[in-house]
């Protein structure tokens, strides 16, 4: 079994060089030449402690389930599809849902070396036989077009080997077993022997009780068929169903697994690919401007633990070459995270930290898990550099080009403006209720975000906002936290106002995204019990206002609008007064009061920025095709227009730059209220992986334009949006139509990427950059950025004292 080097601080995923090789050659990456190595065991931690694994298939259990307490989460060595359908129970991995194609992937073992042999085996048992039995077994060669371990976990095809209705299956081959096994446990044993560029597979089925052979079959396959991830699968012959469409007729049997063993040099063993128990951390450091000084807040996210598991996490920092404890924090049983708050932090020094979790086992033993990072010194005396990221559609998971570029840039601050997940993330659908299952469903999707970006957050403070898709809605008009009514009319939650999910689950969304933020300005729950998180962050001599620009927004249905239909027959230049009646809300009164106070408070900082989910203008004309004009996008915060203008009037006094995302379309614009260009600039960063595409093509529909910028780019200048809002569009990153079968090329085609903002307190300027998806920031090519960027503006331009022409 080949062993790769362990480096807990190295960004995971394929390198850009490998990605570009893939793009150029059109073949999978990661097929490595064989090299000498030692075999290792499946049971590891994220530490660098040595492990010992037999080369030959051992007879003792190699997975950790036999000594794992009962719980949902299977362990850091595995990724379960979907997590909420699996649990450790009585020493086995149980699939608790009879739906099709439920799988458990090994994260630490991949078949990568076809020149060498391998062996894998598992004990399986049909707990709930069905006439529609889809079988249980092992899937070899589960891989995406990238063939790297993270994206491979979501591949639903491969070479399936297992048992269906008393029949041994080996790919397309079938062989009846010698006796009816019913609900008896059996051992499935697979060995692979290299044979002139191919692999000879031998499969045996043995009765667990007496090890008598019930069937044996061999098959010669191409090496390519078995390269990739290895997974256990319950109902491997049935199509995957989601929670909304599960029907009795679609269901199969229910299997449990134990004694999963893997050995041989055909495997590459990569213990650094373990994901958990500590999944990742996020932190902020902020000047409280009080006796508490600078306050560190850090959250450690863990896989969902069981009642008998350890319930505490310890935070340590390294000072004078030794580790010192800063205390322990209890794990929130719903959000599965532990949060630390440390007052009077010494902000002048960078310091290493680690969070430690002691795994308790049923045999009384313990295994420590450690996750390390850096609390950076407060960046003063130089420009602060912040990366702005938004919208992670999982067709491009794990977003390696973006992650690696962010790590290379080593920014001072990382900002995620929302949509860390989408309802279809990972497959298997979303869960509306009950709250406990809906929470696990959300956490499973959210973990993909941390899995992809944890190394971009490990050494930098992070601000992370939830948006509509994070609460599993297509659109969100929060109406102050009100529950959605008549949800049967809007199952995708894209048309009606309010929140569709249970409040306990929504509060977990807020907590997992924002618990590491500085304490909020007003944390009083809404009447429905929904938490609030808006407030400020003072870091690097910059004051940030963190807003929730959806939570109090009015719903268009309240004024008789049918989203996507109303107004479609109107002329593009007509501004309909019926869509802006009085008393509609955007930020809500209490959040507006906070913003007004923040705008006037300059203690502890020299520049300001507003961080929120989306831009306060309707900068999109066509969606989801470049030839489909959609006049009104009520999802934009250009609506309601009067409420938008009120918010900008308040914000103008702050001279803040507005930084946001959400639209899947990178734009740089300047708001106008009383006249064009009298207010703040707004940088809406490109999506990490743009899903629903939008275009800003006003010239194609003859919208009136004045005062194009000096660069002369099309579709730029002073416009009125569909709601009559004044806006000066300086740059726009219009996409192509995504056509490529490669996820990274398609993301690049669709205008994906990320933003960077440099705050220069000495010059009182903001410099904004908009990077494309599939580039290397280190080569400094001008084509790495979208047309119109980079741009530098002065602080005073955020109140209409314009210098940029």
C-alpha positions in Angstrom: 0.0 0.0 0.0 1.6 3.2 -1.1 1.7 6.0 1.5 1.7 9.7 0.5 3.4 12.4 2.6 1.4 13.9 5.4 1.2 17.7 5.7 -1.7 19.0 7.7 -1.2 22.5 6.4 -1.1 21.7 2.7 -4.1 22.6 0.6 -5.9 19.5 -0.5 -7.2 18.7 -4.0 -5.5 18.5 -7.4 -2.9 21.1 -8.1 -3.5 23.8 -10.8 -0.7 22.2 -12.9 -2.5 18.9 -12.8 -5.8 20.6 -13.5 -4.4 22.2 -16.6 -2.9 19.0 -17.7 -6.3 17.5 -17.5 -7.8 20.4 -19.4 -5.2 20.1 -22.1 -5.2 16.3 -22.4 -8.8 15.6 -21.7 -7.8 12.7 -19.4 -8.1 12.0 -15.6 -5.3 13.3 -13.4 -3.7 11.6 -10.4 -2.5 8.3 -12.0 0.8 8.1 -10.4 3.9 6.0 -11.0 4.4 3.2 -8.5 6.9 3.9 -5.7 8.0 2.0 -2.7 5.9 2.4 0.5 4.6 0.7 3.6 1.1 -0.5 4.2 -1.1 1.3 6.8 -4.3 0.9 8.7 -7.6 2.7 8.1 -7.8 4.0 11.7 -5.8 7.3 11.8 -6.1 10.8 13.1 -5.2 14.2 11.5 -1.9 14.2 13.4 1.4 13.1 12.1 1.8 10.1 14.5 3.2 7.0 12.8 0.8 4.2 11.9 1.4 0.5 11.2 -0.6 -1.5 8.7 0.0 -5.0 7.4 0.6 -5.4 3.7 -1.5 -8.5 3.5 -5.1 -8.5 4.2 -5.5 -8.9 8.0 -8.2 -11.0 9.7 -8.9 -8.4 12.4 -11.1 -5.4 12.0 -9.5 -2.4 10.3 -12.3 0.1 10.3 -12.9 1.8 13.7 -16.7 1.1 14.0 -16.2 -1.8 16.4 -15.0 0.6 19.1 -17.1 3.7 18.1 -20.0 5.0 20.2 -23.4 5.0 18.5 -23.8 8.2 16.5 -24.7 9.6 13.0 -21.2 10.5 11.9 -19.2 7.5 10.7 -15.7 9.0 11.3 -13.0 11.1 9.7 -11.9 8.3 7.4 -15.2 8.3 5.6 -17.6 10.3 3.6 -21.2 9.1 3.8 -23.8 9.7 1.1 -25.9 11.2 2.5 -24.7 11.6 6.1 -28.2 11.7 7.6 -28.9 8.2 6.2 -26.1 6.5 8.0 -25.2 5.8 11.6 -22.8 3.8 13.7 -24.8 1.4 15.8 -23.5 -1.6 17.8 -20.2 -1.5 16.1 -21.5 -1.5 12.5 -22.2 1.2 9.9 -25.9 1.0 9.4 -27.7 2.5 6.4 -31.0 3.6 7.9 -32.7 4.5 4.6 -33.8 1.8 2.1 -33.3 4.3 -0.8 -30.9 3.5 -3.7 -27.2 4.2 -4.0 -26.4 5.1 -0.4 -22.6 4.9 -0.1 -19.7 5.3 2.3 -16.4 6.3 0.6 -13.0 5.8 2.1 -11.2 9.2 2.2 -7.7 7.8 3.1 -7.5 4.9 0.5 -7.7 5.2 -3.3 -6.8 2.7 -5.9 -4.1 4.5 -7.9 -1.4 2.0 -8.7 -2.6 -0.6 -11.3 0.9 -2.1 -11.4 0.4 -3.5 -7.9 -2.1 -5.8 -6.3 -4.7 -5.1 -3.6 -7.3 -6.7 -1.4 -10.4 -5.4 0.3 -13.2 -7.1 2.2 -16.2 -6.2 4.2 -18.9 -8.0 6.3 -22.4 -7.1 5.3 -25.8 -8.1 6.4 -29.3 -7.4 4.9 -31.3 -6.0 7.9 -34.5 -5.3 6.0 -35.0 -7.6 3.0 -37.1 -6.4 0.2 -38.5 -7.8 -3.0 -36.9 -4.8 -4.6 -33.5 -5.6 -3.1 -30.8 -3.4 -4.7 -28.0 -5.3 -3.0 -25.1 -4.4 -0.9 -21.4 -4.5 -1.5 -18.3 -2.6 -2.6 -17.8 -0.2 -5.5 -14.4 0.1 -7.1 -13.4 2.9 -9.5 -15.8 5.5 -8.2 -14.5 8.7 -9.8 -15.3 12.0 -11.2 -13.7 13.4 -14.4 -11.0 14.8 -12.1 -10.4 11.5 -10.3 -9.4 13.2 -7.0 -10.8 11.9 -3.7 -13.2 14.7 -2.8 -15.2 14.9 -6.1 -15.0 11.2 -6.4 -17.2 10.8 -3.4 -20.2 12.0 -5.4 -19.7 9.7 -8.3 -22.6 7.1 -8.4 -21.0 4.8 -10.9 -18.1 2.3 -10.8 -17.5 -1.4 -10.9 -20.0 -2.8 -8.4 -19.2 -6.1 -6.6 -21.7 -7.5 -4.1 -24.8 -9.6 -3.4 -28.3 -9.0 -4.8 -31.1 -11.4 -3.9 -28.8 -14.3 -3.1 -26.7 -13.7 -6.2 -23.1 -12.7 -6.4 -22.6 -9.8 -8.8 -19.2 -8.8 -10.3 -19.8 -6.0 -12.8 -22.2 -7.4 -15.3 -21.5 -11.0 -14.3 -24.0 -13.0 -12.1 -23.6 -16.2 -10.1 -26.2 -17.7 -7.7 -24.9 -18.5 -4.2 -24.9 -22.1 -3.1 -27.5 -21.4 -0.3 -30.1 -18.8 0.6 -28.4 -16.4 3.1 -31.5 -14.5 4.1 -30.5 -12.1 6.8 -27.2 -13.9 7.7 -24.0 -11.9 7.7 -21.5 -12.7 4.9 -18.0 -11.7 4.1 -17.3 -10.2 0.7 -13.6 -10.7 -0.1 -12.0 -9.1 -3.2 -8.4 -9.5 -4.4 -6.9 -7.8 -7.4 -3.8 -9.2 -9.3 -2.1 -7.1 -12.0 -2.0 -8.8 -15.4 -0.3 -7.1 -18.3 -2.0 -3.7 -17.9 -5.2 -5.2 -16.7 -6.5 -6.4 -13.3 -7.7 -9.9 -12.5 -10.4 -9.7 -9.8 -11.3 -12.6 -7.7 -14.3 -12.4 -5.5 -15.5 -14.7 -2.7 -18.6 -14.7 -0.6 -18.2 -16.5 2.7 -20.8 -17.2 5.4 -19.6 -15.1 8.4 -20.5 -17.8 11.0 -18.3 -20.7 9.7 -16.4 -19.1 6.7 -17.9 -21.6 4.3 -17.6 -20.4 0.7 -21.0 -19.6 -0.9 -19.7 -18.4 -4.2 -16.6 -17.4 -6.1 -16.1 -15.5 -9.3 -13.1 -14.0 -11.3 -13.1 -11.3 -14.0 -10.4 -9.6 -15.9 -11.0 -5.9 -16.2 -9.0 -2.9 -17.5 -7.0 -1.1 -14.8 -8.9 2.1 -15.6 -12.2 0.6 -14.4 -10.9 0.1 -10.8 -8.9 3.3 -10.3 -10.4 5.9 -8.0 -12.3 5.7 -4.8 -13.5 2.6 -3.0 -17.0 2.7 -1.4 -19.5 0.6 0.4 -22.9 0.8 -1.1 -26.4 -0.1 0.2 -28.8 -0.8 -2.7 -26.1 -0.4 -5.3 -28.3 -1.5 -8.2 -31.1 1.1 -7.5 -31.2 4.7 -8.6 -30.7 7.2 -5.9 -33.8 8.9 -4.6 -34.1 12.0 -2.5 -36.0 12.7 0.6 -38.8 14.5 -1.3 -39.4 11.7 -3.8 -38.8 8.7 -1.7 -41.6 6.2 -2.5 -42.1 2.7 -1.2 -41.9 1.4 -4.7 -38.5 2.9 -5.2 -37.0 1.5 -2.0 -34.9 -1.6 -1.6 -33.3 -3.3 1.3 -31.3 -1.9 4.2 -27.7 -3.1 4.8 -25.2 -2.8 7.5 -21.4 -3.1 7.2 -18.4 -3.9 9.4 -14.8 -5.2 9.3 -14.0 -3.1 6.2 -10.4 -4.0 5.3 -8.0 -2.7 2.7 -4.4 -3.6 1.9 -1.9 -3.9 -0.9 0.3 -1.5 -2.8 -2.4 -0.9 -5.4 -3.9 1.5 -2.8 -2.4 4.9 -2.0 -2.8 5.5 1.6 -3.2 9.3 2.4 -3.9 9.9 6.1 -3.9 13.6 5.6 -7.1 13.3 3.6 -9.0 12.4 6.8 -11.8 14.9 7.4 -12.5 15.1 11.1 -13.4 14.7 13.9 -12.4 18.4 13.8 -13.5 19.4 10.4 -12.2 23.0 10.3 -12.1 26.2 12.2 -13.1 29.8 11.6 -12.1 32.9 13.6 -12.2 36.6 13.8 -10.1 39.1 15.8 -11.8 42.4 16.5 -11.1 45.6 18.5 -14.0 45.8 21.0 -13.2 49.4 21.7 -13.9 48.6 25.4 -12.1 47.2 28.4 -12.2 43.8 26.7 -9.6 45.0 24.2 -9.2 42.9 21.1 -11.4 39.8 21.3 -10.7 36.5 19.6 -13.6 34.4 18.7 -13.0 31.0 17.2 -15.3 28.1 16.3 -14.3 24.5 15.7 -16.7 22.5 13.7 -16.9 18.7 14.2 -18.8 15.8 12.8 -22.0 15.1 14.7 -21.1 13.2 17.8 -23.1 10.8 19.9 -24.3 11.1 23.5 -21.5 8.8 24.8 -18.8 10.7 22.9 -16.6 13.4 24.4 -18.5 16.7 24.5 -15.7 19.2 24.8 -12.9 20.7 22.7 -9.8 22.4 24.0 -8.1 25.5 22.5 -4.3 25.8 22.9 -1.8 28.4 21.6 1.9 28.1 21.2 4.0 30.6 23.1 7.8 30.3 23.9 7.8 27.0 21.9 5.3 25.3 24.2 1.6 24.8 24.1 -0.7 26.6 26.6 -4.3 25.8 27.1 -6.9 28.6 26.8 -9.7 26.4 28.1 -12.3 24.1 26.9 -15.7 24.6 25.2 -18.7 22.4 25.1 -19.9 21.2 21.7 -23.3 22.5 20.7 -25.3 19.3 20.3 -27.4 20.7 17.4 -24.8 22.8 15.4 -21.9 20.4 16.3 -19.4 23.1 17.0 -17.5 24.6 19.9 -16.9 28.3 20.2 -14.2 30.1 22.1 -14.1 33.8 23.1 -10.9 35.3 24.5 -10.8 38.9 25.7 -7.8 41.2 25.8 -6.0 39.3 23.1 -2.4 40.5 22.2 -3.1 41.6 18.7 0.5 42.6 18.0 1.8 39.0 17.6 0.9 36.2 15.3 0.5 32.9 17.2 0.0 29.3 16.3 -3.2 27.7 17.7 -4.5 24.2 17.8 -7.8 22.7 18.8 -7.8 19.3 20.3 -10.6 16.7 20.5 -10.1 13.5 22.4 -12.1 10.7 20.8 -13.5 8.3 23.4 -13.9 4.7 22.3 -16.1 1.9 23.7 -13.1 0.0 24.9 -12.0 2.8 27.1 -9.1 4.0 24.8 -8.8 7.5 23.5 -7.5 9.0 20.2 -6.5 12.6 20.1 -7.4 14.7 17.0 -5.7 18.0 16.5 -6.3 20.8 14.0 -3.7 23.6 13.7 -3.7 27.2 12.3 -2.5 30.7 13.0 -4.1 33.7 14.7 -2.5 36.5 12.7 -1.4 39.8 14.2 -3.6 42.8 13.5 -2.4 44.1 10.1 -1.7 47.7 10.7 0.7 50.1 9.1 0.1 48.6 5.6 -2.9 47.9 3.3 -5.3 45.2 4.5 -6.0 42.7 1.7 -9.4 40.9 1.8 -10.6 38.1 -0.5 -14.3 38.2 -1.4 -16.0 34.9 -2.3 -19.6 33.9 -3.0 -21.9 31.2 -4.4 -20.4 27.6 -4.3 -22.5 25.6 -6.7 -21.2 22.0 -6.3 -20.9 21.1 -10.0 -17.4 22.6 -9.6 -16.6 21.1 -6.2 -14.0 21.1 -4.7 -13.1 24.4 -6.5 -9.4 23.7 -6.4 -8.2 26.5 -8.7 -10.0 29.1 -6.5 -8.9 27.6 -3.2 -5.3 27.3 -4.3 -5.2 30.9 -5.6 -6.6 32.2 -2.3 -4.0 30.2 -0.4 -1.3 31.7 -2.6 -2.5 35.2 -2.0 -2.5 34.7 1.8 -5.0 37.5 2.4 -5.5 39.3 5.7 -9.2 38.5 5.8 -11.5 36.1 4.0 -15.1 37.0 3.3 -17.8 34.6 2.2 -21.0 36.6 1.4 -23.3 33.6 1.2 -24.6 30.5 -0.7 -21.9 28.3 0.8 -24.3 25.5 -0.4 -27.2 24.9 -2.7 -30.3 22.7 -2.2 -28.9 20.0 -4.5 -25.5 19.9 -2.8 -24.1 16.3 -2.8 -27.3 14.9 -4.2 -30.2 13.2 -2.3 -32.3 16.4 -2.0 -33.2 18.7 0.9 -35.2 18.0 4.0 -37.8 20.4 5.2 -38.9 18.7 8.4 -38.5 17.4 11.1 -36.0 19.8 12.5 -33.4 17.3 13.6 -33.2 15.5 10.3 -33.3 18.9 8.4 -30.4 20.0 10.5 -28.3 16.9 9.7 -29.2 17.4 6.0 -28.0 21.0 6.1 -24.8 20.1 8.0 -23.9 17.5 5.5 -24.1 20.0 2.7 -22.3 22.7 4.7 -19.4 20.4 5.4 -18.6 20.4 1.7 -17.9 24.1 2.0 -15.4 23.6 4.9 -13.9 20.5 3.2 -13.1 22.6 0.2 -12.0 25.9 1.8 -10.6 25.0 5.2 -7.0 25.6 4.2 -8.0 29.1 3.0 -9.5 29.8 6.5 -6.8 28.0 8.6 -4.4 31.0 8.9 -6.7 33.9 8.2 -9.7 35.5 10.0 -13.0 34.8 8.2 -16.4 36.5 7.9 -19.1 34.2 6.7 -22.7 35.2 5.9 -25.7 32.9 5.3 -27.9 33.7 2.3 -31.0 32.2 0.7 -29.6 28.9 -0.5 -27.9 28.4 2.9 -31.4 28.2 4.4 -32.4 25.9 1.5 -34.5 28.5 -0.4 -34.4 29.5 -4.0 -35.1 33.1 -2.9 -35.4 34.7 0.5 -37.7 37.6 1.5 -37.3 37.0 5.2 -40.0 39.4 6.4 -38.4 39.6 9.9 -38.1 35.8 10.4 -41.8 35.1 9.7 -42.6 31.5 8.8 -43.6 30.9 5.2 -47.3 30.3 4.7 -48.9 27.9 2.1 -45.6 26.2 1.5 -47.5 23.7 -0.7 -47.7 26.4 -3.3 -43.9 26.9 -3.4 -42.0 23.7 -2.5 -38.7 25.2 -3.8 -39.2 28.3 -1.7 -38.5 30.6 -4.6 -41.7 32.7 -4.8 -43.3 33.2 -1.4 -42.1 35.3 1.5 -40.8 34.1 4.9 -38.7 31.1 5.9 -39.7 27.6 5.0 -37.4 25.7 7.3 -37.9 25.0 11.0 -36.5 27.7 13.3 -34.2 25.4 15.2 -32.5 24.4 11.9 -32.3 28.0 10.8 -30.6 29.0 14.0 -28.0 26.2 13.3 -27.4 27.8 9.9 -26.8 31.2 11.6 -24.6 29.6 14.3 -22.4 27.5 11.9 -21.8 30.6 9.7 -21.5 33.4 12.3 -20.7 32.1 15.8 -17.1 33.1 15.4 -18.1 36.7 14.4 -17.8 39.4 17.1 -20.9 39.5 19.2 -23.8 41.0 17.3 -25.2 44.6 17.8 -28.6 43.3 18.7 -28.9 39.6 19.4 -32.6 39.6 20.5 -34.4 36.9 18.6 -37.2 37.8 16.2 -40.7 37.0 17.3 -40.5 33.6 15.6 -37.3 32.8 17.6 -34.9 33.3 14.7 -31.5 34.6 15.8 -29.9 37.9 14.6 -26.2 38.3 13.8 -25.6 41.8 12.3 -22.9 43.9 13.9 -19.4 45.2 13.3 -15.8 44.0 13.0 -12.8 46.3 13.6 -9.6 44.8 12.1 -6.6 46.2 10.5 -7.8 49.8 11.0 -10.9 49.0 8.9 -14.4 49.1 10.3 -16.7 46.5 8.8 -20.5 46.5 9.1 -21.9 42.9 8.8 -25.5 43.0 7.6 -28.3 40.6 6.9 -29.9 42.2 3.8 -32.5 39.4 3.3 -33.8 38.7 6.9 -36.2 41.7 7.1 -36.9 42.2 3.4 -40.5 42.4 2.3 -41.9 39.8 -0.1 -43.1 40.8 -3.6 -46.2 38.6 -3.1 -47.4 41.1 -0.6 -48.0 43.6 -3.4 -49.5 41.0 -5.8 -46.3 40.3 -7.8 -45.9 36.8 -9.2 -42.1 36.4 -9.4 -40.8 35.6 -12.9 -44.1 36.6 -14.5 -45.3 40.0 -13.4 -44.1 42.9 -15.6 -42.7 40.7 -18.4 -44.7 42.5 -21.0 -43.6 46.0 -20.0 -41.2 48.1 -22.0 -37.6 47.8 -20.6 -37.5 51.6 -19.9 -40.9 51.8 -18.0 -40.6 52.1 -14.3 -43.8 50.8 -12.7 -44.8 52.8 -9.6 -47.0 50.0 -8.3 -43.9 48.1 -7.4 -42.8 50.7 -4.8 -45.6 51.3 -2.4 -44.8 52.8 1.0 -43.8 50.7 4.1 -41.8 48.0 2.3 -38.6 46.9 4.0 -35.1 46.0 3.0 -32.9 46.1 6.1 -35.6 46.7 8.6 -35.8 49.5 11.2 -33.6 48.0 13.8 -30.8 47.1 11.4 -31.1 50.6 9.8 -30.7 52.1 13.3 -27.5 50.1 13.7 -26.2 51.1 10.3 -26.8 54.8 11.1 -24.9 54.5 14.4 -22.1 52.6 12.8 -21.8 55.1 10.0 -21.1 57.9 12.5 -18.7 55.9 14.8 -15.1 56.2 13.6 -13.4 54.9 16.8 -10.5 52.5 16.1 -10.5 52.6 12.3 -9.8 54.8 9.3 -11.8 53.2 6.4 -15.2 51.5 6.3 -16.8 48.7 4.4 -20.3 47.2 4.4 -20.4 43.4 4.0 -23.8 41.9 3.0 -25.2 39.3 0.8 -26.2 41.1 -2.4 -25.9 44.4 -4.4 -28.4 47.2 -3.9 -29.2 47.5 -7.6 -30.8 45.3 -10.4 -27.6 44.8 -12.5 -29.0 41.9 -14.6 -31.0 42.0 -17.8 -30.9 38.4 -19.1 -31.1 35.0 -17.2 -30.6 32.1 -17.4 -29.8 32.4 -21.1 -28.1 35.3 -22.9 -31.2 35.6 -25.1 -33.8 35.6 -22.4 -34.7 39.0 -21.1 -36.1 39.2 -17.6 -37.1 42.7 -16.7 -37.7 42.3 -12.9 -35.5 40.4 -10.5 -37.1 40.9 -7.2 -34.4 38.8 -5.6 -32.0 41.8 -6.1 -31.7 44.4 -3.3 -32.6 47.0 -5.9 -36.1 46.2 -4.7 -37.9 47.7 -2.8 -36.6 50.9 -4.4 -37.5 53.3 -1.6 -36.1 51.1 1.1 -33.0 50.6 -1.0 -32.6 54.4 -1.2 -33.1 54.8 2.5 -30.4 52.3 3.2 -28.0 54.0 0.8 -28.7 57.4 2.3 -27.7 56.0 5.7 -24.6 54.3 4.2 -23.4 57.3 2.3 -22.4 59.1 5.5 -20.0 56.2 6.3 -18.1 56.6 3.0 -18.0 52.8 3.0 -17.4 50.5 0.1 -20.2 47.9 -0.2 -18.8 44.4 -0.8 -21.3 41.6 -1.6 -22.0 38.7 -3.9 -25.0 36.4 -4.8 -25.8 37.4 -8.3 -23.3 35.0 -10.1 -22.2 38.1 -12.0 -19.2 40.1 -11.0 -19.9 43.9 -11.2 -18.4 47.1 -10.0 -20.9 50.0 -9.7 -21.7 53.2 -7.9 -25.1 53.9 -6.4 -27.1 57.0 -7.1 -30.1 58.2 -5.0 -30.8 61.9 -5.6 -28.6 62.0 -8.7 -26.3 59.7 -10.5 -23.1 58.8 -8.7 -23.9 60.6 -5.4 -23.4 57.5 -3.2 -21.3 54.5 -2.3 -19.5 52.1 -4.7 -20.4 48.4 -4.7 -18.2 45.5 -5.6 -20.2 42.4 -6.3 -17.6 39.6 -6.6 -17.8 36.8 -9.1 -19.3 33.5 -8.0 -16.9 30.8 -6.9 -18.9 28.5 -9.2 -21.7 30.3 -11.0 -24.9 28.2 -11.3 -27.9 30.1 -12.5 -26.3 32.5 -15.0 -27.0 36.2 -15.4 -26.0 38.8 -17.9 -26.0 42.5 -17.9 -26.7 43.5 -21.5 -28.5 46.9 -21.4 -27.1 47.9 -24.8 -28.9 44.9 -26.4 -32.3 46.2 -25.2 -31.6 49.9 -25.8 -31.6 51.1 -22.2 -30.6 54.7 -22.1 -27.0 55.2 -21.1 -25.0 58.3 -20.3 -21.4 59.0 -19.4 -19.6 55.7 -20.3 -16.4 55.3 -18.4 -13.2 56.3 -20.1 -12.3 52.7 -20.8 -15.3 52.6 -23.2 -16.4 49.0 -22.4 -19.8 47.9 -23.6 -22.7 47.8 -21.2 -21.1 50.3 -18.8 -22.1 53.8 -17.8 -25.0 55.5 -16.0 -28.3 53.6 -16.2 -31.7 53.2 -14.4 -32.4 49.7 -13.5 -35.8 48.1 -13.9 -37.0 49.6 -10.5 -35.8 53.1 -11.4 -32.7 53.0 -9.3 -29.8 55.2 -10.4 -26.5 53.3 -10.9 -23.2 53.8 -12.6 -21.9 50.4 -13.9 -18.2 50.6 -14.3 -17.3 47.0 -15.0 -19.2 43.8 -15.5 -17.9 40.2 -15.9 -20.5 38.8 -18.4 -20.1 35.1 -18.8 -20.1 32.7 -21.7 -22.5 29.8 -21.9 -21.0 26.9 -19.9 -20.6 23.9 -22.2 -17.6 22.0 -21.1 -17.8 18.5 -19.6 -15.0 19.4 -17.2 -16.2 21.1 -14.1 -13.4 23.6 -13.9 -13.5 24.7 -17.5 -17.3 25.0 -17.2 -17.0 27.2 -14.1 -14.5 29.4 -16.0 -16.8 29.7 -19.0 -19.7 30.7 -16.7 -17.7 33.7 -15.3 -16.7 32.2 -12.0 -13.9 33.5 -9.9 -13.4 35.6 -6.9 -12.6 39.2 -5.8 -9.8 40.9 -3.9 -10.0 44.3 -2.1 -6.9 46.2 -0.8 -7.7 48.8 1.8 -5.0 51.5 2.0 -5.6 53.6 5.1 -2.7 55.9 4.4 -3.9 56.8 0.8 -7.6 56.4 1.9 -8.2 54.2 -1.1 -9.8 50.9 -2.1 -8.3 48.8 -4.9 -10.6 46.1 -6.3 -9.6 43.1 -8.4 -11.8 40.5 -10.0 -10.0 37.2 -10.9 -11.2 34.5 -13.2 -11.6 30.9 -12.2 -9.0 28.9 -14.0 -5.9 31.1 -13.6 -2.7 31.3 -11.6 -2.4 34.5 -9.6 1.4 34.0 -9.3 2.0 34.6 -13.0 0.5 38.1 -12.8 -1.0 38.0 -16.3 -3.4 40.9 -17.1 -5.8 38.4 -18.6 -6.2 36.8 -15.2 -8.8 39.5 -14.4 -12.1 40.3 -16.0 -12.2 43.3 -18.3 -12.5 46.6 -16.4 -10.5 45.5 -13.3 -8.4 46.4 -11.3 -9.9 49.7 -10.1 -8.9 52.0 -7.4 -11.2 54.6 -5.8 -10.8 57.1 -3.0 -12.9 57.0 0.1 -14.6 60.3 -0.7 -16.0 58.8 -3.9 -18.3 56.7 -1.7 -20.2 60.0 -1.0 -20.2 61.3 -4.6 -16.9 63.3 -4.6 -15.8 61.4 -7.7 -12.4 61.2 -9.2 -12.7 58.2 -11.4 -14.1 59.1 -14.9 
